[in-house]
Amino acid sequence: MKTTVEIPDELIRQVRRVAQREGASLRAMVEEGLQRSLEARRQAVRQQLDFPVYGGSGATHEFQGASWSRIRDEIYREPGA
């Protein structure tokens, strides 16, 4: 499928330099970039953890939807900090 996409001038210059250096086409570079972007998103979805809750009503309102890093930071927070 053909489509039109606006790409910033500096970015396209960088991509063309790399493509030329590696003997790749601009099309191949764009396809690779899109594939990597999709894969990174798939990995991010897989890394979201669903914590089971036993004998409770789940996370407190403050932590519903919070990232693991936020929960971890709270768990290891220095008392009184």
Backbone hydrogen bonds, N-H to C=O, Kabsch-Sander energy under -0.5 kcal/mol:
donor,donor_aa,acceptor,acceptor_aa,energy
7,I,5,V,-0.6
12,I,8,P,-2.3
13,R,9,D,-2.2
14,Q,10,E,-2.2
15,V,11,L,-2.5
16,R,12,I,-2.5
17,R,13,R,-2.2
18,V,14,Q,-2.3
19,A,15,V,-2.8
20,Q,16,R,-2.5
21,R,17,R,-2.5
22,E,18,V,-2.4
23,G,19,A,-0.8
23,G,20,Q,-0.6
24,A,19,A,-2.9
29,M,25,S,-2.1
30,V,26,L,-2.5
31,E,27,R,-2.8
32,E,28,A,-2.5
33,G,29,M,-2.4
34,L,30,V,-2.5
35,Q,31,E,-2.7
36,R,32,E,-2.7
37,S,33,G,-2.1
38,L,34,L,-2.4
39,E,35,Q,-2.5
40,A,36,R,-2.5
41,R,37,S,-1.8
42,R,38,L,-2.2
43,Q,39,E,-2.7
44,A,40,A,-2.2
45,V,41,R,-2.0
46,R,42,R,-2.0
47,Q,43,Q,-1.7
48,Q,44,A,-0.7
48,Q,45,V,-0.9
51,F,49,L,-0.7
55,G,53,V,-0.5
63,F,60,T,-1.4
64,Q,60,T,-0.9
64,Q,61,H,-0.7
66,A,63,F,-2.0
71,I,67,S,-2.1
72,R,68,W,-3.1
73,D,69,S,-2.4
74,E,70,R,-1.9
75,I,71,I,-2.4
76,Y,72,R,-2.2
77,R,74,E,-0.8
81,A,78,E,-2.2
